Amino acid sequence: MYPELSLFVEAERLDATGRRREPVVNPATGQSLGLLPYASAGDLDRALESAQRAFSTWKSVPARNRAAILKRGAELIRERADAIAHVLTMEQGKTLTESRGEVSVSADVIEWYAEEGRRAYGRIIPSATPGTRQSVVLEPVGVALAVTPWNFPALTPCRKIGAALAAGCTLILKASEETPGTALELTQALHDAGLPPGVLNLVFGEPASVTAHLLASPIIRKLSFTGSVPVGKRLLTSTAQHLQRTTLELGGHAPVLVFDDVDVERVAGLLVSGKFRNAGQICISPTRFYIHERIFDAFVEHFTARARSLRLGEGLLEGTDMGPLTNTRRQTAMEQFVADATSRGARVRSGGDRQGDRGYFFQPTVVTDPPDDSKVMTQEPFGPVVPITRFATLDEVIHRANSLPVGLAAYAFTASNEIALAVGELLRAGMVGVNTLNVSTPETPFGGVRESGFGQEGGLEGMQPYLDVKFIAHACKP
């Protein structure tokens, strides 16, 4: 069921012949799924040239025609959802239920942008000078580069693909080498829907080398990157040479504030589901738990009991609640977080270890009362380790929640409208969920503030960076 891996350039699959190859590993078993070809410098140059040629015609295709192709692509993704979800789970590890949901939402994103591309209007501005017409028009910026990670190998690429192509740009997608099959299946579906050759190209390779090669070309006019803060900062310096427009969705460390007026058991259950989804490998996952001191013990009891009940296993197996981490690097990182917390006086309430003798499994882990300067409270765990600490007042917890330089997502749970309004205003994050964890939908902006990056994906804000604004003043008489 796993596809034969290849590059996809100018609507042609380029196999491993004559190219460096690296194995793609199933994180549930540690076994190889296949060999992924890495793009050569010549392959990357061909992708650049094909995207540039395609842009000269794709930008002129009427928006309604571009929309028709993208909507057909979304339909094909839905028709192939089960097959794509199986590939996603095999190479990434999340449960099949989660993979199916991700593929479904990815199709929704493509479809939403297909429609939004038809509404990328300009405007007429009344002139103070008789006989002069003033207009603002929107034009596609050019060839775009999208760099995506492994944790959401369908949704993250589709956010970038949908916005870029609907705006009239062409795109080179550098998807994750750890989850290439999903990106390949999506790319094939969109080409089967009628995308002209060169409009969407898919490449893989050593990430630093590939991005450096592509960003060195003036053909690239827009970069959209999802990944870590350090890599995002390096890429930002690279875009300075040609002043390429940039959207960065970087790391977070989302605080979740639970006040003493909630239904503790219900909120604990909701947060267990949200935190351990995709084994905690989600940039907007709730990761720093601040619980009001009056309900702290009750919350920890309910949360820990639910965490212990989660069933770990292969994502393809029925009854699995949480799959493996995507790679063994994450296992090592989880061990380091737990060791640092316990050395600082924190208590492990559940989990804390790897599980099994194959694959990259790590137990759902709850750590209570780590100090605010511990590693798990200052660095994003990106895994199934939950630090839970207590607070006494609103002012105190807002200060602690805003204490880090990142600000992607933040959450709060309260029955008080007054507190709800206050946390919505005071939490410094690009997305704030009050009594909900759902801060990501096709029609809403997705992005952070401060060192979590800048620019948004999703919503109408996600298309704007792919469009140049042109003002035209037209006097009727010379």
N, C-alpha and C positions, 0 to 999 in steps of 0.2 A: 504493500500500500504506500510505501514511501517512494517519491518520484526520483527519476534519474536527474541528478543535479547539473545545472549549466548556468552560464551567463545568458543574458537576453539583451542583445544589442541590434538595433535596427530591425526588430521583429524576427531575428534569427537566434536560435539557440546555439551557443558556443560551448562545446563539451570540453572534457579534460585533456583532449589531445594536445600535446606540446605545452601544457600549462602546469604550473605548480598545483598540487592537490593537497587538501587537508581533510581529515575525517570529521564527519558530523556525528555526535555521540547522543544516544538516547540517555537522558539523565536518570531514568528509572532503572536502567540495567547496566549502564556504563559501556554498552556495546556500540560499535559503529553502525550507523544507518546507511552511510554512503560516503563518497568522496566528493568534495566540493572544489571545482576549479577556481583558481584565483586569476583575476584579470591581469594581463600584461600591460605594459605602458602603451603598446599598440592598441590593445582592446579599449583602454580608457580614452585614447585619442579618437578612436573610431566612434565611441559613444558620444564624445563631445561634438564631433563633426556631424553625426547623424541627428543629434538633438538640435543643432543649429540649423541644419537644412530643414528639418521638420517644422521648426518654429516659423519659418518664413511663410508657410502655408497654414499651419494650425491656428495661428493668431487671427487669420482672416476667415476661418470657418465660422459661420453664424453661430451665435451662442445657443440657439435652439438646436442646431445640429450637433454641436459638442455635447449638449445635454442629452440628446437621444442616445449617443454612443455610451456615455457614462451611465445612464439609467439602464441600458441593456447590459452593461458590465455588472451593475449591481444585481440585476436579475440572475445573471449567470453565477455570480458568487453565491446567491441564495440557493440556486439549484444544485450547486456543488458543495453546499455547506458541510454536509457530513464528511465528505472526502477531505476537504480542506481542514476541518476540525481534527480529523484523525492525524493528519500530517503535523498539525500544530502541537497536539499533545505528545506525539512521538518524539519530537525534537525539543520541545520546551518543558514538558512535564506536567503542566496544569491539568486538572480533571477535564474529561471530555465534555461535561456539562458547561464548564467555564469556557472551553474552546468554542463550543457551538454558540454560546452567547456572544463571544468576541467576534466571531465571523458574521453573525447576524447584525451586530451593531456596525461593523465595518461596511457592510452593504448599505446600511442606513446612511452612513456618513457620505459615501459616494453618491447616493441618490440625492441627499440633501444639497450637496454642492452642485450637482447637475442642475438643480432648480435655482440655486442661488446665483449661478453664473448667468442666468437669464435676467437677473435683477441687478447686475452690476452697472447701475445707471450713472450718468453724469448729471449735470444740471445747467440751467440757463440762469445767469445773474443779470438782473435789470441794470442797464447802463445809465449813467448820468449824462452821457453825451448822445444827443439825437443821431440816429443813423448808425449806431454801433451796436453790435451784438457780442455779448460776452458769454462764452460757454466753457464748461469744464468737462473734459472727457477722460475716461479711464482706459489705459492701454496695458496689455500684459508686459511685464518687465523683461521677459526673455527666457533663457534657459536656466532652470533651477536645479540645485543639488539638494537631495534629501538624505540625511544620515539617520538611521533608526536603530534602536537597541533590540535585545532579545526578549524582553519581558512581555511585550504585547506585539508579537510579530505580524499580526494582521491589522489591528486597529491603528497603531501609530503610523505605519506606511500609508494607510488609506486616508488618514487625515491630511497628509501632505499631498498625496496623489490627487485626491478630490479637489482640493483648493487650487492647486497649481494648474491642473488640466482644465478645470471649469473656467479659470481666469484667462485661458488662452496661452499659457506657458507650456513649454515642454520640460521634461524632467528626467534627470538621472538619479535613480534610487540606489544608494549604497546601504543595503540591508545587512542585518547581523549575520556574521559567518556561523553563528551557533544555531540559527533558526532560518536557514535559507529556503527550505522547501515551501514554507507558507508564502513567502514573498514571490516565489516562482509561480505558485498556483494562482495567486491573485493577478500577477502580471499576465499570465496566459489567458485568464478569464477576460481581462480588459481588452486584450488584443483580439480575442475571439469575438468580442462585441463590436469590433470595427475600428479600433484605434489605428491610425496610419503608422507605418514604420518610422521609428525614431522619436515618436511623441513620448514614449515611456521606455527607458532603458534600465536594465537591472545589472549591477555589477557587484562583485565581491573581491575581497583581498585583504592584505594587511591594512587595518584601518588607517593608521597614521600615514602610510605611503599613498593609499588611494585618495584620501581627502587632500593631502598636500598636492598631489599631481593635478587633481581636478580644480582645486581652488587657485592654482597658479595660472590657470587659463582665463583670459578675459571673457571667454564665452560664457562662463558662469556669472549670472547676474544676481542670483538669490541663493542663500543657504538657509535651510531649515534643519536644525540639529536637535535631537533628543538624546540626552545622556548625562554624564557626570559634570559637575562644576569645573574641575580642573581641565578636562578635555574641551569643554565649551569655551573656557578662557583662551586656550591655545588656538582654537579655530577662529575665534574672534580676531586675534592678532593677524591671522593669515588673510582674513577678508579685507584688511586695511589696504593691501597693495592695489586692489582694483575697486575698492569701495563697494563691495558686494553687499547688498541688503541682507540682513541676518535676523532670523528668529531663533531664539535659544530657549528650549524647555529643559531645564537642568534639575538637579536633585532637590529634594525637600527633606523635611523631618517633621511631619504634620503633628501638631499638638491636638489633643482631644480633651476638652474640659467637660467634666461631668459634675453637675451641681446636685445639691442634696434634696431637690424637690422632684426627682425623676422616679419612675418605676425601675428600680435597680435591676431586677432580674431581666426585664425586657431589654433595657439598654445594654446590659452585659452580653446578652445573647446576640444582639445586633452587632456589637463591636467585635465579638469573636468571629462572626461570619465575615465582617469586613476586613479585619486584620489578617486572618489566615487565608483569605482568598489569594490564589496564586502563590501560596507559601510566603505571603508577606512581601513578594517581589513586585511592589507597585509604588510608583513615585508619589502617589497621593494617599497611600495607605496611612491610617491613623497609627502613629508610631511613638508619641510621647504622651502617656496617660496621666492626666492630673485629675484626681478624684477628691471631692470634698471630704474633709476629715470625718464628718458625721456619718458618711455612708461607705467609707473606705473599706472597712473589714467585710461588710456585706457584699460590696462590689467584687472584691478580690475573691471571695468564696465562690460566688456565682460564675465569675469569669474563668477562674481556674478549673472549676468542675467541667465547664463546657469545653475548655481547651483540651483537657485530658480525654474527653470523649471522642475527639476527632480521630478518624481512621486514616492512617497514612498508607499509601500504596501507589501502584502504577495508575496513572491518570486514565488509562483505557479500561480499567477494571470497574465494574459496577460496585457501588458502595463506598468508593474512595472519597473521602472528604478533602484531603490535602495531598498533593503530589510531591515530588522531590524538588529540591532546589535545582536550578538549571545547570550549575557546574560545581565542581568541588571547591572552587575558590570561595563560594558563598558558605560552604560548610566551615571552612577554616575561619572565615570572618565571624560567623556566629559563635564559634568557640572563644574567639578573642573578646567579643562583646561580653559573654557570660563570665569569663575569667576576670576581666577588668572590674565588672560590677561586683562580683563576690569579694574580690580583693579590697573593695572600697566599702564593704559592710552590707551590701545588698543581699537579699535572701532569694534563692531559687524556689519558687512554689510549685513548678511543674516543668518537666522536660529538662533541657540543658545539655543534651547529648545528641550525637549522630544516632541513626537507627538503621539496623540491618547491615548485611555484609556485602551488598551490591547497590549500585546507584548512589544518588546524592541526597539522601533523606536526612532531615534534622527534625527533632521533636518540637512540637509547639511548646514554646518556653515562656514562662511568666517569671519576671524578676521584680521584687517589690523593694521600694525605698532606696533606689540608687541615688547617690548625690547628683545635684544638677550639673556638676562638672565632670561626671563620669563619661566614658566613651559612648555608652549606649544612649545617653541623654544629649550628647553634643554632635554625634555623627549618625547619619541615617543608617539603620541596620540593614534595610533591604532584605529582610528575611523574617522568619517566624519567631523573633525574640521580642517580647513585650515588656518594657519598663513601666511600672505603675508606681506613682508617688502621690502624696496627698497635698492639699492646699486648704487654706482657711478663709481667704477673702477674695473678692473679685479683683481688686487692684493688684494683689499679690500674684494671682495666677496669670493675669494679662501680662504683667512684667516678665514673668518666667517664660510664658509662651512666646513672647516676642524677643527673647534674649539671643536667639541665633541669627546669623547673617542671611539665612535662607527664608523664603516665604512662598511656598507653592500652594499648599492646602492647609486648612485648619478646620476644626470641628468643635461644636459645643452642644451639650444636651441639657435642657432646662424646661420646666413648665412655666417659667416666668417670662412674660412678654417684655418686661423691662430689661431683664438680663439678656434675653435674646437680641434685642435691639442694640444693647451695649456691646456685646461680643462681636456682632456683625460689623460695627463701626471700629472697634478697637483692635481686633486681631489683624496683624500685618501679614496678609497672604493674598495671592491672586484669586483664590477660590475659598469661600467659607461656607461650610454646611452647618446649619442650625437644625438640630433634631433629624438630620439625615446625613448619609454618607455619599449621596448621589450628586456629585458636583461635575459630572462629565456626561454631556449629551451632544448629539450632532449639532444642535442649533445654538449651543452656548459656548462662550469663549473659554479656552483652556490655556492657562499660563500662570507664571509666577512673578514675584517682585524681588528686588534686591538680588542676591546671588543665585536665586532660582531662575534667573534669566529674564528675557524681555520679549515682547511680542506674544501673540496668542495663536492657537490653532483651535478649530471649531468655531461655529458661529460665523456671522458676517465679518467679525474681526479677523478670522483666520484667512480670509481671501484678500483682505486689503494689502498685505505685504507683497502680493504677487502682481499688484497693479500700480503702474505709474500714473500720476495725476498730471494732466496737461491742461493749461488754461489757454484759450484762444480768444483774442480780441479781434473782431472782424468789422472794420469800417466799410459801409456800403460804397462810399466814394473815396477815391484816393486823394 
